[in-house]
């Protein structure tokens, strides 16, 4: 087997490596046709495919089978694919012409409804407003259209169940035209089968380790978390809590809350799930017990569960026409320490090379997409076969956390991935400004017929960011931090009403939607180069001679509306602050390419945001690196302390006032500035949760 573990599937794969007529080496998953053409090198699989009740979606190679006597709903009994023409690798279809795309819904049901309203390819079967629906409505995929969801279905809002039910139903109806990508928030739910297992919960001890992918300074042991919970519940100091009381607070619900907060980056998700269960069952949230919430998570990953189905039907990469889709990126800032270059593309994890840290290089793009997706499918199958710990972890190391099914894919979706990962990575400048691909990567993509790369994962402002990279254009489409502290659809909503549809139609790629700018949203509508009448100003960056503090890039085109002319939205990113300004089209055409500073006008705004990657957003969305960044900006003399004078001086900046207002929603500014001096915890200075 190509995989270290045998994988039950509708295909019985051979380990033979064949020589193509051209002399190229061909893997067992590829197609080989007679007479110099390619035909499937696949044995009959009727007996194998009967192992699955729904095997039309269980093929590790992504091949679809026709129905017939003696087989199941998707197989004729001989294993012959429905169509040999154009079917080569899982996740690849170079003939696709129409794609509608959204990403990082993260439980925000209102956002997904807004997206469906925008999309030309997707609609609800029944007209009307579905934002407050109590069950998942039926989706309709228009003829010839494909739908790509870029991953991260869950965690940050009370809409995960309905969203997953919607897209899974659509995937089952259109398995060839619905493409679900694996995000880090999706992959880490594989852990529920072991970490919410009663035996695992009962094994808790003071030695039980925290997750290895969390930085040591932020790592909390589950035993210590139960101690904190017990102290809070009993209203005593932590050093007064006996071991027996800690064990009493070691429950399935405390385990779920611990993992969501400390190693899944989803603090607050437990309450979001409670809210959605209550809404769907027409109850008040307080009537939904902790046990019911836990059982909902367990149901998600049981056979037939919505998250289990999502994991089984998803892929890591998708190549449709001339567009490559992945969740995170195909090159990563954090992979400089990995062997070789920092590219994720061309690399497929392979334990046979160097254990858990090994990978093999696959040069051809289509073959890489196929093999990467097959590896992911084999990991999911291994997880299904071995859902609990074979050996529970005793230390915070990769090796210590590897003795369970699917451990390779789980690790691949964490910040400490041992192999360059398309799931958990980003490619930005140090200050989070856009960063073009290296020329070598752009050339590789062009040679393989890729004109654009579309990604999610990394929030980057109020609408998608376009990054020109030679002949290739990158679209970063995650807008989950469009308006931090919006609290529009629900408390904890950091997106507000912002929404965008990225659509590919032949050579043309369009972005349309709206920001959630205040007091009035901005309508965005433009075409992305190359080809198809793309607007060459989109993504343009001011010359490097402009100071970083005042260097802007073109974020979006704002079409003329009643009383306004065509304008462009400019953006400057500085860590966790975004500065926006509208300028007229003439100024962009005549002045933008110079190093001159952008003239300040009344449309300029600065907002607090997140560019992702900090591990552990809190319920309000400001944890970890966000707080550290703000602290460094407040600590003007760099002595590690924030004095009252420094805090008062910093309040002249909009984003500091925003942070204080969101942290102290019922306090005056003077009350919020009560002195607090500590070296050990800069969070206390700002009183961030």
C-alpha positions as CSV (number, residue, x, y, z in Angstrom):
1,X,0.0,0.0,0.0
2,X,1.1,3.6,-0.7
3,X,-0.1,4.4,2.9
4,X,1.6,2.8,5.9
5,X,-1.9,1.6,7.0
6,X,-4.4,-0.3,4.9
7,X,-7.5,1.7,4.1
8,X,-10.9,0.1,3.5
9,X,-12.3,1.7,0.4
10,X,-14.3,1.0,-2.8
11,X,-11.0,0.6,-4.6
12,X,-8.5,-2.2,-4.0
13,X,-5.2,-0.5,-4.9
14,X,-2.1,-2.2,-6.1
15,X,1.4,-1.2,-5.0
16,X,2.7,-1.7,-8.5
17,X,4.3,1.2,-10.2
18,X,3.7,1.2,-14.0
19,X,5.6,2.8,-16.8
20,X,3.5,5.0,-19.0
21,X,4.0,4.8,-22.8
22,X,5.9,8.1,-22.6
23,X,8.3,6.6,-20.1
24,X,6.9,8.6,-17.2
25,X,6.5,6.8,-13.9
26,X,2.8,6.4,-13.0
27,X,1.4,5.7,-9.6
28,X,-1.3,3.1,-8.9
29,X,-4.0,5.7,-8.6
30,X,-3.5,7.0,-12.1
31,X,-5.3,6.0,-15.3
32,X,-3.7,4.2,-18.2
33,X,-5.4,3.7,-21.5
34,X,-4.6,1.2,-24.1
35,X,-3.0,2.0,-27.4
36,X,-0.9,4.8,-26.1
37,X,-3.8,6.3,-24.2
38,X,-4.7,6.1,-20.5
39,X,-7.1,3.6,-18.9
40,X,-7.9,2.8,-15.3
41,X,-5.5,0.4,-13.8
42,X,-8.1,-0.8,-11.3
43,X,-9.3,-4.3,-10.3
44,X,-12.9,-5.2,-9.9
45,X,-14.3,-3.8,-6.6
46,X,-17.9,-4.9,-6.4
47,X,-17.2,-7.1,-3.4
48,X,-15.2,-4.3,-1.7
49,X,-17.8,-1.6,-2.3
50,X,-20.5,-3.6,-0.6
51,X,-18.7,-2.8,2.7
52,X,-20.2,0.7,2.5
53,X,-23.8,1.8,2.6
54,X,-23.0,5.0,0.8
55,X,-19.9,4.2,-1.1
56,X,-20.7,6.7,-3.9
57,X,-18.6,9.1,-1.8
58,X,-16.1,6.7,-0.3
59,X,-13.6,6.3,-3.1
60,X,-10.1,7.4,-2.0
61,X,-9.4,8.4,-5.6
62,X,-12.5,10.4,-5.9
63,X,-13.8,8.4,-8.8
64,X,-17.6,8.1,-9.3
65,X,-19.2,4.8,-10.3
66,X,-22.3,4.1,-12.3
67,X,-25.1,2.0,-10.9
68,X,-26.1,-1.4,-12.1
69,X,-27.2,-4.9,-11.2
70,X,-24.9,-6.6,-8.8
71,X,-23.5,-3.4,-7.4
72,X,-24.4,-0.6,-5.1
73,X,-25.9,2.8,-5.8
74,X,-22.7,4.0,-7.4
75,X,-21.1,0.8,-8.8
76,X,-22.0,-1.5,-11.6
77,X,-20.3,-4.4,-9.8
78,X,-17.2,-4.2,-11.9
79,X,-15.8,-1.0,-10.6
80,X,-15.8,0.7,-14.0
81,X,-15.9,4.5,-13.5
82,X,-18.9,6.4,-15.0
83,X,-16.6,8.4,-17.3
84,X,-13.0,7.7,-18.0
85,X,-12.5,10.9,-20.0
86,X,-10.9,13.6,-17.8
87,X,-11.0,11.6,-14.6
88,X,-7.5,11.3,-13.2
89,X,-6.9,12.6,-9.7
90,X,-9.1,13.2,-6.7
91,X,-9.9,16.9,-6.5
92,X,-8.9,17.7,-10.1
93,X,-11.2,18.7,-12.9
94,X,-9.6,21.0,-15.5
95,X,-12.8,21.3,-17.5
96,X,-14.8,23.3,-14.9
97,X,-15.9,26.7,-16.1
98,X,-18.2,28.0,-13.3
99,X,-17.3,28.1,-9.6
100,X,-18.9,29.9,-6.7
101,X,-16.7,30.1,-3.5
102,X,-17.0,31.0,0.1
103,X,-14.8,30.1,3.1
104,X,-14.5,30.2,6.9
105,X,-18.2,30.3,7.8
106,X,-17.1,29.3,11.3
107,X,-20.6,28.7,12.6
108,X,-21.9,32.1,11.3
109,X,-25.2,31.0,9.7
110,X,-26.2,34.6,8.9
111,X,-23.0,35.0,6.9
112,X,-23.7,31.9,4.9
113,X,-27.3,33.0,4.2
114,X,-25.9,36.4,3.0
115,X,-23.4,34.5,0.7
116,X,-26.2,32.4,-0.8
117,X,-28.2,35.6,-1.5
118,X,-25.2,37.0,-3.5
119,X,-24.2,33.8,-5.4
120,X,-25.3,33.2,-9.0
121,X,-24.5,29.5,-8.6
122,X,-26.2,28.7,-5.3
123,X,-29.6,29.4,-3.9
124,X,-32.1,28.1,-1.4
125,X,-34.9,25.9,-2.7
126,X,-37.5,28.0,-0.9
127,X,-37.5,31.8,-1.2
128,X,-37.5,34.0,1.9
129,X,-35.2,34.9,4.7
130,X,-33.5,31.8,6.2
131,X,-31.3,33.6,8.8
132,X,-33.5,32.6,11.7
133,X,-34.5,29.1,10.4
134,X,-34.8,26.3,13.0
135,X,-33.8,23.5,10.5
136,X,-31.4,23.4,7.6
137,X,-33.0,24.6,4.4
138,X,-32.4,22.8,1.1
139,X,-29.8,24.3,-1.2
140,X,-30.0,24.3,-5.0
141,X,-26.8,24.2,-7.2
142,X,-27.5,25.7,-10.6
143,X,-26.7,23.7,-13.7
144,X,-23.0,23.7,-14.7
145,X,-21.9,25.5,-11.5
146,X,-19.5,24.1,-8.9
147,X,-19.5,25.1,-5.3
148,X,-16.3,25.2,-3.3
149,X,-16.3,25.7,0.4
150,X,-12.8,26.6,1.6
151,X,-13.0,25.0,5.1
152,X,-13.5,25.9,8.7
153,X,-17.2,25.2,9.0
154,X,-17.5,25.5,12.8
155,X,-16.5,27.0,16.1
156,X,-17.2,30.8,16.2
157,X,-21.0,31.1,16.1
158,X,-24.3,29.4,16.8
159,X,-24.9,28.1,13.2
160,X,-22.5,25.1,12.8
161,X,-25.2,22.4,12.8
162,X,-27.4,24.0,10.1
163,X,-24.5,24.9,7.9
164,X,-23.0,21.4,8.0
165,X,-26.4,19.8,7.4
166,X,-26.9,22.1,4.4
167,X,-23.5,21.4,2.7
168,X,-23.5,17.7,3.4
169,X,-26.9,17.3,1.8
170,X,-25.7,19.2,-1.2
171,X,-22.5,17.2,-1.5
172,X,-24.5,13.9,-1.5
173,X,-26.8,15.3,-4.2
174,X,-23.9,16.6,-6.4
175,X,-20.8,14.7,-5.4
176,X,-18.9,15.8,-8.5
177,X,-19.8,19.5,-8.3
178,X,-19.6,20.3,-4.6
179,X,-16.0,20.5,-3.2
180,X,-15.4,20.7,0.6
181,X,-12.0,21.6,1.8
182,X,-10.5,20.6,5.2
183,X,-9.7,23.5,7.5
184,X,-7.9,23.3,10.8
185,X,-11.2,23.8,12.7
186,X,-12.7,20.8,10.8
187,X,-9.6,18.5,11.2
188,X,-9.3,19.1,15.0
189,X,-12.8,17.7,15.5
190,X,-11.3,14.2,14.8
191,X,-10.0,14.5,18.3
192,X,-13.5,14.3,19.9
193,X,-13.6,10.5,19.5
194,X,-10.6,10.1,21.8
195,X,-10.7,13.2,24.0
196,X,-14.5,13.0,24.8
197,X,-14.2,9.3,25.4
198,X,-15.2,8.4,28.9
199,X,-12.1,6.2,29.5
200,X,-9.9,9.1,28.4
201,X,-11.7,11.5,30.7
202,X,-11.4,9.1,33.6
203,X,-7.6,8.9,33.1
204,X,-7.0,12.5,34.1
205,X,-4.1,13.0,36.5
206,X,-1.8,15.9,37.4
207,X,0.7,14.4,34.8
208,X,-1.8,14.6,31.9
209,X,0.0,16.9,29.4
210,X,-1.3,19.9,27.5
211,X,-1.2,19.8,23.7
212,X,2.3,20.0,22.2
213,X,1.2,22.5,19.5
214,X,0.4,25.2,22.1
215,X,3.4,27.3,23.0
216,X,4.7,26.4,26.5
217,X,4.0,29.8,27.9
218,X,0.3,29.4,27.0
219,X,0.0,25.7,27.6
220,X,-2.4,24.7,30.4
221,X,-2.7,21.1,31.7
222,X,-6.2,19.7,31.9
223,X,-5.7,19.0,35.6
224,X,-4.9,22.6,36.3
225,X,-8.0,23.7,34.3
226,X,-10.2,21.5,36.5
227,X,-8.5,23.0,39.5
228,X,-9.4,26.5,38.3
229,X,-13.0,25.4,37.6
230,X,-13.3,23.9,41.0
231,X,-11.9,27.0,42.7
232,X,-14.3,29.2,40.8
233,X,-17.3,27.0,41.6
234,X,-16.5,26.7,45.3
235,X,-15.3,30.3,45.6
236,X,-11.9,29.4,47.1
237,X,-8.3,30.0,46.1
238,X,-6.8,27.4,43.8
239,X,-4.3,26.2,46.4
240,X,-7.2,25.3,48.7
241,X,-8.7,22.8,46.2
242,X,-8.1,19.2,47.2
243,X,-7.5,16.5,44.5
244,X,-10.9,14.9,45.2
245,X,-12.7,18.1,44.3
246,X,-10.7,18.4,41.1
247,X,-11.8,14.9,40.1
248,X,-15.4,15.9,40.8
249,X,-15.1,18.7,38.3
250,X,-13.4,16.4,35.7
251,X,-16.5,15.9,33.5
252,X,-17.1,15.5,29.8
253,X,-18.4,19.1,29.6
254,X,-15.3,20.4,31.4
255,X,-13.1,18.4,29.0
256,X,-14.9,19.8,26.0
257,X,-14.6,23.4,27.3
258,X,-10.9,22.9,28.1
259,X,-10.0,21.6,24.7
260,X,-12.1,24.3,22.9
261,X,-10.4,27.0,24.9
262,X,-6.9,25.9,25.2
263,X,-5.9,23.8,22.2
264,X,-8.7,24.3,19.6
265,X,-8.7,28.1,19.6
266,X,-12.5,28.2,20.1
267,X,-13.3,29.7,23.5
268,X,-17.0,30.3,23.7
269,X,-17.9,27.6,21.2
270,X,-19.5,25.4,23.9
271,X,-22.1,28.1,24.6
272,X,-22.6,28.8,20.9
273,X,-23.5,25.1,20.4
274,X,-25.9,25.3,23.4
275,X,-27.5,28.4,21.7
276,X,-28.0,26.6,18.4
277,X,-29.5,23.5,20.0
278,X,-31.9,25.7,21.9
279,X,-32.8,27.7,18.8
280,X,-33.4,24.6,16.7
281,X,-35.5,22.9,19.4
282,X,-37.4,26.1,20.3
283,X,-36.2,26.2,23.9
284,X,-34.4,28.7,26.0
285,X,-30.6,28.2,26.2
286,X,-30.7,27.6,29.9
287,X,-32.9,24.5,29.3
288,X,-30.2,22.8,27.3
289,X,-27.9,20.9,29.7
290,X,-24.2,20.6,29.5
291,X,-24.6,16.8,28.9
292,X,-26.8,17.5,25.8
293,X,-24.2,19.8,24.4
294,X,-21.5,17.2,24.9
295,X,-23.7,14.5,23.3
296,X,-24.2,16.8,20.3
297,X,-20.4,16.9,19.8
298,X,-20.2,13.2,20.2
299,X,-23.0,12.6,17.7
300,X,-21.2,14.8,15.2
301,X,-18.3,12.3,14.9
302,X,-20.2,9.1,15.2
303,X,-21.1,7.1,12.0
304,X,-23.6,9.2,10.1
305,X,-22.7,12.3,12.1
306,X,-22.5,15.6,10.2
307,X,-18.8,16.3,11.1
308,X,-17.8,12.7,10.3
309,X,-19.5,13.0,6.9
310,X,-17.8,16.3,6.3
311,X,-14.4,14.8,7.1
312,X,-15.0,11.8,4.9
313,X,-16.2,13.9,1.9
314,X,-13.6,16.6,2.1
315,X,-10.2,17.2,0.4
316,X,-7.1,19.2,1.2
317,X,-6.7,20.7,-2.3
318,X,-9.0,21.3,-5.3
319,X,-7.9,22.2,-8.8
320,X,-10.8,23.3,-11.0
321,X,-10.0,24.7,-14.4
322,X,-7.2,27.1,-14.0
323,X,-7.8,27.8,-10.3
324,X,-6.2,26.1,-7.3
325,X,-8.1,26.1,-4.0
326,X,-6.6,25.2,-0.5
327,X,-7.7,26.3,3.0
328,X,-4.5,28.0,4.2
329,X,-1.8,28.6,1.6
330,X,0.6,26.8,-0.6
331,X,3.7,28.4,0.9
332,X,4.1,29.3,4.6
333,X,6.0,31.9,6.6
334,X,6.6,29.4,9.4
335,X,8.1,26.6,7.4
336,X,11.6,28.1,7.0
337,X,12.8,25.6,9.7
338,X,11.4,22.6,7.7
339,X,13.8,20.6,5.5
340,X,13.9,22.0,2.0
341,X,12.0,25.2,1.0
342,X,8.9,26.6,2.7
343,X,6.6,25.5,-0.1
344,X,3.6,23.3,0.9
345,X,2.8,22.6,-2.7
346,X,4.5,19.4,-4.1
347,X,4.9,17.9,-0.6
348,X,2.9,14.9,0.5
349,X,3.3,13.6,4.1
350,X,5.0,10.2,4.1
351,X,6.0,8.3,7.2
352,X,8.1,6.0,5.2
353,X,10.5,8.8,4.4
354,X,11.3,10.1,7.9
355,X,8.6,9.0,10.3
356,X,6.0,11.6,11.4
357,X,8.2,14.4,10.0
358,X,8.7,12.9,6.6
359,X,7.2,13.8,3.2
360,X,7.8,12.9,-0.4
361,X,7.9,15.4,-3.3
362,X,5.5,15.1,-6.2
363,X,6.5,17.4,-9.0
364,X,3.4,17.4,-11.2
365,X,0.7,19.6,-9.8
366,X,-2.3,17.4,-10.7
367,X,-0.6,14.4,-9.3
368,X,0.3,16.3,-6.1
369,X,-3.3,17.3,-5.6
370,X,-4.5,13.7,-6.1
371,X,-1.9,12.1,-3.8
372,X,-2.4,14.7,-1.1
373,X,-6.1,14.1,-1.1
374,X,-5.6,10.3,-1.1
375,X,-3.3,10.7,1.9
376,X,-5.9,12.7,3.8
377,X,-8.6,10.1,2.9
378,X,-6.4,7.3,4.3
379,X,-5.9,9.3,7.5
380,X,-9.7,9.8,7.9
381,X,-10.2,6.1,7.3
382,X,-7.5,5.2,9.9
383,X,-9.3,7.5,12.4
384,X,-12.6,5.8,11.7
385,X,-11.0,2.4,12.3
386,X,-9.1,3.6,15.4
387,X,-11.1,6.4,16.9
388,X,-9.6,6.3,20.5
389,X,-6.1,6.4,21.9
390,X,-4.0,3.2,21.5
391,X,-1.6,4.8,23.9
392,X,-2.6,8.0,25.7
393,X,0.0,10.8,25.6
394,X,2.2,11.2,28.6
395,X,4.2,14.3,27.3
396,X,3.7,17.3,25.1
397,X,5.5,16.0,22.0
398,X,4.4,15.1,18.5
399,X,5.4,11.5,19.1
400,X,3.5,11.3,22.4
401,X,0.3,12.4,20.7
402,X,0.6,10.1,17.7
403,X,-0.9,6.8,19.0
404,X,-4.4,7.2,17.6
405,X,-6.1,6.9,14.3
406,X,-5.6,9.9,11.9
407,X,-2.8,11.3,14.0
408,X,-0.9,12.4,10.9
409,X,-3.8,14.5,9.6
410,X,-4.5,15.9,13.1
411,X,-0.9,17.1,13.3
412,X,-1.0,18.5,9.8
413,X,-3.9,20.8,10.9
414,X,-2.0,22.3,13.9
415,X,0.4,25.2,14.2
416,X,3.1,22.7,15.0
417,X,2.6,20.6,11.8
418,X,5.9,18.7,11.2
419,X,5.3,18.9,7.4
420,X,4.6,22.1,5.4
421,X,0.8,22.1,5.5
422,X,-1.8,23.7,3.2
423,X,-4.2,23.8,6.2
424,X,-2.4,25.8,8.9
425,X,-0.2,28.4,7.2
426,X,-0.2,31.9,5.8
427,X,2.1,34.0,3.6
428,X,2.2,37.6,4.6
429,X,4.8,40.3,5.4
430,X,5.9,40.5,9.1
431,X,3.4,43.4,9.6
432,X,0.7,41.3,7.8
433,X,0.7,43.4,4.6
434,X,0.2,41.3,1.4
435,X,3.2,39.4,0.2
436,X,3.7,38.1,-3.4
437,X,4.7,34.6,-4.2
438,X,8.4,34.1,-5.0
439,X,8.9,34.2,-8.8
440,X,9.9,30.5,-8.8
441,X,6.5,29.5,-7.3
442,X,4.6,31.7,-9.7
443,X,6.5,30.2,-12.6
444,X,5.7,26.7,-11.4
445,X,2.0,27.5,-11.2
446,X,2.0,29.1,-14.6
447,X,3.7,26.1,-16.1
448,X,1.0,23.9,-14.7
449,X,-1.8,26.1,-16.1
450,X,-2.8,27.8,-12.8
451,X,-3.9,31.5,-13.2
452,X,-5.1,32.0,-9.6
453,X,-4.9,30.6,-6.1
454,X,-7.8,31.1,-3.8
455,X,-7.4,30.6,0.0
456,X,-9.1,31.2,3.3
457,X,-7.9,30.7,6.9
458,X,-6.2,34.1,7.4
459,X,-8.6,36.9,8.1
460,X,-7.5,40.0,6.1
461,X,-9.9,42.8,6.5
462,X,-13.4,43.7,5.4
463,X,-13.3,42.1,2.0
464,X,-11.0,39.7,0.0
465,X,-7.4,40.8,-0.6
466,X,-5.9,40.2,-4.1
467,X,-2.2,39.8,-4.4
468,X,-0.5,39.9,-7.9
469,X,2.3,37.4,-8.2
470,X,3.7,37.6,-11.7
471,X,1.2,35.9,-14.0
472,X,-0.7,34.4,-11.0
473,X,-3.1,36.2,-8.7
474,X,-3.8,35.1,-5.1
475,X,-7.2,35.8,-3.5
476,X,-7.4,35.7,0.3
477,X,-11.1,35.5,1.0
478,X,-11.4,35.0,4.7
479,X,-13.3,38.0,6.1
480,X,-14.2,36.5,9.5
481,X,-12.7,39.5,11.3
482,X,-14.4,42.2,9.2
483,X,-15.6,44.3,12.1
484,X,-14.3,43.1,15.5
485,X,-16.8,43.6,18.3
486,X,-19.7,44.0,15.8
487,X,-22.0,41.7,17.9
488,X,-24.5,42.0,15.0
489,X,-25.9,38.5,14.5
490,X,-25.0,37.3,18.0
491,X,-22.7,38.3,20.9
492,X,-19.2,37.4,19.8
493,X,-19.8,38.2,16.1
494,X,-16.7,39.8,14.7
495,X,-17.8,39.7,11.1
496,X,-20.9,41.9,11.1
497,X,-22.7,42.1,7.8
498,X,-19.7,41.8,5.5
499,X,-19.9,39.2,2.8
500,X,-18.3,38.5,-0.5
501,X,-18.8,36.0,-3.3
502,X,-15.7,35.0,-5.3
503,X,-16.9,33.5,-8.6
504,X,-15.0,32.0,-11.5
505,X,-16.7,31.9,-15.0
506,X,-14.3,30.8,-17.7
507,X,-11.3,33.2,-17.8
508,X,-13.2,35.8,-15.7
509,X,-13.0,35.9,-11.9
510,X,-15.3,38.4,-10.1
511,X,-15.5,39.5,-6.5
512,X,-18.8,41.2,-5.3
513,X,-20.4,41.9,-2.0
514,X,-20.2,44.5,0.7
515,X,-18.1,45.5,3.7
516,X,-19.5,46.3,7.1
517,X,-18.1,49.8,7.2
518,X,-19.8,52.2,9.5
519,X,-22.0,54.2,9.3
520,X,-22.7,52.9,5.7
521,X,-21.5,49.6,4.2
522,X,-19.5,49.8,1.0
523,X,-20.5,47.9,-2.1
524,X,-17.6,46.1,-3.8
525,X,-17.7,44.8,-7.4
526,X,-14.7,44.1,-9.6
527,X,-13.0,41.6,-11.8
528,X,-9.7,40.0,-10.8
529,X,-6.8,39.8,-13.4
530,X,-5.5,38.0,-15.3
531,X,-7.8,37.9,-18.3
532,X,-11.5,38.4,-18.4
533,X,-11.3,42.2,-18.3
534,X,-9.7,42.1,-14.9
535,X,-9.0,45.5,-13.2
536,X,-5.2,45.8,-13.1
537,X,-5.4,48.3,-10.2
538,X,-6.8,45.6,-7.8
539,X,-4.0,44.4,-5.5
540,X,-1.5,47.1,-6.6
541,X,0.9,48.2,-3.9
542,X,2.5,51.5,-3.4
543,X,6.3,51.5,-4.1
544,X,8.5,50.3,-1.3
545,X,10.0,53.8,-1.1
546,X,6.7,54.8,0.7
547,X,7.0,54.4,4.5
548,X,5.4,51.2,5.8
549,X,3.2,53.2,8.1
550,X,1.7,55.0,5.1
551,X,2.0,52.4,2.4
552,X,-1.3,51.3,1.0
553,X,-2.5,48.7,-1.4
554,X,-5.7,48.7,-3.5
555,X,-8.2,46.5,-1.6
556,X,-11.3,46.8,-3.7
557,X,-13.2,48.7,-6.4
558,X,-16.3,50.6,-5.2
559,X,-18.7,51.0,-8.1
560,X,-20.6,54.2,-8.7
561,X,-23.8,54.5,-6.8
562,X,-26.4,57.3,-6.6
563,X,-24.5,60.4,-5.8
564,X,-21.0,58.9,-6.0
565,X,-18.4,58.2,-8.7
566,X,-16.3,55.1,-9.1
567,X,-13.8,54.8,-6.2
568,X,-11.2,52.5,-4.9
569,X,-10.8,51.3,-1.3
570,X,-7.2,51.5,-0.1
571,X,-5.9,49.6,2.9
572,X,-2.8,49.6,5.1
573,X,-2.2,46.7,7.6
574,X,0.0,47.1,10.6
575,X,-0.2,44.0,12.7
576,X,-3.7,44.0,14.2
577,X,-4.8,47.4,12.9
578,X,-6.3,48.1,9.5
579,X,-6.5,51.6,8.0
580,X,-8.9,52.1,5.2
581,X,-9.5,55.1,2.9
582,X,-11.6,55.7,-0.2
583,X,-10.0,57.6,-3.1
584,X,-11.4,58.5,-6.5
585,X,-10.5,56.5,-9.6
586,X,-8.5,59.4,-11.2
587,X,-6.2,59.6,-8.2
588,X,-5.4,55.9,-8.4
589,X,-4.7,56.1,-12.1
590,X,-2.5,59.2,-11.9
591,X,-0.9,59.2,-8.5
592,X,-1.0,55.8,-6.7
593,X,2.1,54.4,-8.4
594,X,4.2,57.2,-7.0
595,X,5.7,57.0,-3.5
596,X,3.6,60.0,-2.3
597,X,1.6,59.6,0.8
598,X,-2.1,59.0,0.3
599,X,-3.9,62.3,1.0
600,X,-5.9,62.1,4.2
601,X,-9.7,62.5,3.7
602,X,-12.8,62.1,5.9
603,X,-13.3,58.4,4.7
604,X,-10.1,57.3,6.5
605,X,-10.8,54.8,9.4
606,X,-8.7,52.6,11.6
607,X,-10.0,49.4,13.1
608,X,-8.7,46.7,15.4
609,X,-8.6,43.3,13.6
610,X,-6.9,39.9,13.5
611,X,-4.9,38.3,10.8
612,X,-5.3,34.9,12.4
613,X,-2.6,32.4,13.4
614,X,-2.6,33.4,17.0
615,X,-3.7,30.3,18.7
616,X,-6.8,30.7,20.8
617,X,-9.2,33.5,20.0
618,X,-11.3,34.2,23.0
619,X,-15.1,34.6,23.1
620,X,-14.6,38.3,22.1
621,X,-11.8,37.6,19.8
622,X,-8.8,39.2,21.4
623,X,-6.5,36.8,22.9
624,X,-2.8,35.8,22.5
625,X,-0.9,37.7,19.9
626,X,-3.6,40.4,19.6
627,X,-3.3,41.5,23.2
628,X,0.5,41.3,23.1
629,X,0.5,43.5,20.0
630,X,-1.7,46.1,21.7
631,X,0.4,46.0,24.8
632,X,3.6,46.7,22.8
633,X,1.9,49.7,21.2
634,X,0.8,51.0,24.6
635,X,4.2,50.5,26.3
636,X,5.8,53.5,24.6
637,X,9.0,53.5,26.6
638,X,9.5,49.7,26.2
639,X,10.0,49.0,29.9
640,X,7.5,46.1,30.1
641,X,5.0,48.2,32.0
642,X,2.0,50.4,31.0
643,X,1.6,53.4,33.2
644,X,-1.6,55.4,33.5
645,X,0.1,58.2,31.5
646,X,0.9,55.8,28.6
647,X,-2.6,54.4,28.6
648,X,-4.1,57.9,28.5
649,X,-1.8,59.0,25.7
650,X,-2.7,55.9,23.7
651,X,-6.4,56.7,24.0
652,X,-5.9,59.3,21.3
653,X,-5.8,56.3,18.9
654,X,-9.1,54.9,17.6
655,X,-8.2,51.2,18.0
656,X,-7.2,51.6,21.6
657,X,-10.5,53.3,22.4
658,X,-12.3,50.5,20.5
659,X,-10.5,47.9,22.6
660,X,-11.4,49.6,25.9
661,X,-15.0,50.1,24.9
662,X,-15.4,46.4,23.9
663,X,-13.6,45.2,27.1
664,X,-15.6,47.6,29.4
665,X,-19.0,47.8,27.6
666,X,-20.7,49.3,30.7
667,X,-17.9,51.5,32.0
668,X,-16.8,55.1,31.4
669,X,-13.4,55.7,29.9
670,X,-12.2,57.0,33.3
671,X,-13.4,53.8,35.0
672,X,-11.6,51.7,32.4
673,X,-8.3,53.5,33.1
674,X,-8.1,52.6,36.7
675,X,-4.4,51.8,37.4
676,X,-3.1,48.3,37.1
677,X,0.6,47.6,36.9
678,X,2.0,44.2,36.5
679,X,5.0,42.7,34.7
680,X,3.7,39.2,34.8
681,X,0.4,39.7,32.9
682,X,0.0,42.5,30.3
683,X,-3.6,41.3,29.9
684,X,-4.4,42.8,33.3
685,X,-3.4,46.2,32.1
686,X,-6.0,46.0,29.4
687,X,-8.3,43.7,31.4
688,X,-8.8,41.5,28.4
689,X,-10.5,38.2,29.1
